[in-house]
Amino acid sequence: MRKRRVREQFSRLALEHDEALDVVRGAVLIAAEDDESADVESVLATLAKMGDEARHRIGEIDDPRRQMNALAEYLHVHIGLAGNKKSYYDPKNSFVHEVLTRKMGIPITLAVIYIAVGRAAGLHLVGVGLPAHFLIGVYAGGIDRSRLPDWFVDPFAPTQLMNIEDCKAFWARMGGAEATFRTELLAAATHRQILARMLTNLKLIYARTGEPEKAIAAIDRLLLLNPNVASEYRDRGVLHMQLDLYSLALDDFTRYLATGPGLEDSATVEQAISELKSRIAMLH
């Protein structure tokens, strides 16, 4: 019953236009469906209280760079939020309430906390969906998604502001080929993209740890955010097959193929459909 209520709340949130979509509440709802210990309103109240404290600490500072440094000093040094490099694929790293309790998480979850607290304190922060390592974008004035943020921050090392050239060097240190770096990678992520990336992380973690039911639940929510992503139907079909849910797998694969011609794995999926039909026929 509780999970159903949480899912219903997330479903309503997913219908909102992106700017009206409450990305922080959405992130907490993701955690609350997967972990019954998460109290959505309590977590949001904690973040609001942290926002008040950050606003008090920032005080009369009017330089956006110094404001960001003050926020990082509060969250990274005073609160102690840091990156969890030892257990990167622990699903708790994706749960806002667990990150606040354990003081460690992965870049995107830390970024959501920085965005929640920073915006409450008057900063203009966005998420930046750099592949492999999520960043925080800082605007000197109001948020303007038609251009890149003025500075960038690694949630694992938030006391240092980066410009585009710094990000290019960061990309190389992360193992990215210099030729593949494009400034478009530093564009501000939409709220929907942030939540989708959080759910994709969980989907991959649960698939890796052999928890197909949880992976399916992550995909269900991904499809609430973006119902036209064909690959999610295919991936959910694979998971349904693992659980011997043949009719559901058949529906997913059929919907995947219906998205249009030119799918590279269409022959593989068609073979899976044929096998599913045979299995279903044997049950009747």
N, C-alpha and C positions, 0 to 999 in steps of 0.2 A: 504493500500500500504506500509506504513512504517513498520507495523508488519511483512508483508511478506518479506521485505528486511532484517529485523533483523533475522527472522527465517532462511532465506537462508544463512546468514552469520554463524549462529550457526550450520546449517547443514553441511556446508563446514568444519567448525572447528572440528566437531565431527568425520569427516573422517580421521583426522590426527592420526599418531602413537602417543602413549601416551606422550612420552618425547617431541614431537614436538607440542603437543596440548597446546595452550596458555590458561591455567586455569584461569588467571585473566581476559582476554578478554571474555572468556566463561561466567564467573560469571557476568560480566557487561552486556553481551548480554541477559542473563536470565532476569536481571532486566529491560532491555530496551524493551523487548517484553511485559512485564506485566505493565510497567509504562512508558507512552509516554514522561514524563518529563526527562527521563534519556538520556543524550547525550553521547554515547559510547566513542567517541574520547576525549571529554572534561573530562570525568571521568578518562580515562587512562592517560591523560596529568596531571591531579591533582595528581594521584598516582606516576607518574614519578617525578614530582616536589618534592613530599614528600620523594621519594627515594634519590634525590640529597641532600635534607636537612639532612636526616638521615646519609648519607655517610659523610657529612661535620661534623656532630656531633660526629660520631664514630671516625673519624680522624685516628690517628696512633694506636689506640687500637688493639692489636693483640691477646688477650685472648678471645676466642669465648664466654665464659661466660660473660665477661665484655661487649663484643660487644652486646650480647642479652640484657643485663641490660640497656645499653645505648639506644637501640632501644625501649625497653619498657618505658624508661623514656621519650623518645620523643613522642611516640604514646599514651601512657596511661596518662602521667602526663601533657606534654606540649600541645598535640593536644586534649586530654581529652576523647579518645575512652574508652568506658566502656560497660559492659554487661547490656542489658535491661531485668531485672528480673521481672519488673512489668507487662509488656505487651509482654511476651515471644513469643506469637503466632501471633503477628502483622506481616503480610507479609512484611511490610517495613523493618523489621529486616533482611530479606534475600536479600535486594537490596543494592548493594555496594554504590550507590550514596546517598541513604537515610541514610545509616550508617555514611558516611562521613559528611553529613549535620547535622544529629541529634546527632552525637557523641555517638551512642549506637546501639547495635545489638546483635545477638546471636553468640555463639562461632564460628561456621563455617564461617560466613561472616567476623567477626573480624580476624579470622585466615587467610583468603584470603588476607585481607589488610596487615597483618603482613608479609605474604609471599611475596606479591608484593613489599612492601617498603623494607623489609629486604634483599631480593635477590638483589634489585637494589643497596643496600648499601654494598653488598659483603658478606652477611651472607648466610649460607647454611641451609635453612628452608624448611620444608615439612609439609603437613597436616597429622594428625594422627586421624583415624576414630574411636576413642573410642566410644562405644555405649552410647547414651544419652548426651554426652558432648565432642565435638570435641576439640582436642588439637593441639598444634604446636610442631613439632619435630625439634630439633637443632642438627646439625652435627658439630663436631669439625673441620673436614676437608671437602672434597667434599661430596656431597650427594651420599650415597651408599645404595640403596634399598635392598641389600642382607642382611643387618643387621639393627638392631634397631638404632634409633637416640641416640646420647649420652645424651641428656637431653630433657625434655618435659616441656611445658609451657601451663598453663590454660589461654586462652585469657581474662577471667574475672579477673584474678590476675596475670598479665604477668611479674611482677617484681621478681617473685620467680621461680627459675629453679627447676624441680623435676627429681629425678632418678626413677628407676623402682619401688623401695620400696615405694617411695612417691606416685607414681601413683596407687599402690595397695591400699594404705590408702585413696587416693582420690576416688578411685572406691567404697570403702566401705562407705565413706561419702555421695556418690551419691546414695546410696541404693543398690549397687551391692553386691551379696553374695560373701564372700571371696573365696569360693570353685569354683566360676565361673570365677574368674580372671585368664587370661592367658596372657603371655607376647606377644603372637601373636596379641593381641588386640592393641598393641602399634606399630605395623608395619607402615611404611610410606604408606600413601594412594596414589594411583595413581591419576593423574589429572582427569581422567575419573570418578573415584570414588568420588572425591570431588564435581564435577559438578552434578553427579547423586544424591548425598546426598542433595545438595541444592534444586534440583528439587523435590526430594521426600518430603522434608520439606514443600515446597509450595503445592504440591499435597495434602498432608494431611490437611494443613491449609485450602485450598479452599474447600475440601470436607467437612470439619467441619463447615465452614461458609456458606455452601449452595451455592457455586459458581461452579457448575459442568463444565461449559465451560472453566473456568480457570484451573480447575483440569485436564481436558482433554488435554489442551495445555501443561501442565507440563508433562503429560504422553507421549504425542507426542515427546517431546524433550528427555525424558528418553529413548524412543525407538530409537531415532537417535543415542544416545550414546551406547546403549546396546540392539540391536534389538532382542536378543534371550532370554530376560527375560519374561518368559511365564506369570507370574502373572500380568504384566502390561497390557496385552491384556484382561485378565479377569476383572481387575479393570476398564479399560476403557469401557468394555462392560457394566458393571453396571451403569456407568455414562451415557452412551449413552441411556440405558433403561430409566433412570430418565428423559431424555430429549425427550423421545418418538421417538428416532432415531433408529427404529427397525432394519433396514437393517444393519446399522453400528454395532449395538450391536450383531447381529447374526454373522457377519463376525468376530468380536473380540472373541466371545465365541467359534466359530468353530476353529479359529486359536489356541486358548488356549488348547482345547482338542486335537488338532493335535500334540501338543508338545510331547505326549507320554503317555503310560499307568501309572497307579499308582497314579494319582492325587487324593488327599483326597476328594476334593469337586466336583469330576466329575459328580456324580449323581445330585447334585444341579444345576450345569451348564447345564447338559443335559435337566433337567426340564425347565430351563430358555429358552433354545433353542426351546423346544417344544412349550412353551407359545408364544415366538416371532414368530414362523412360523404360529401359529394360528392367531395372531394379523395381520401379514402381509397379510395372505389369506383373512381376513375380509375387508382389504382395497382395494382389487381388485375385 
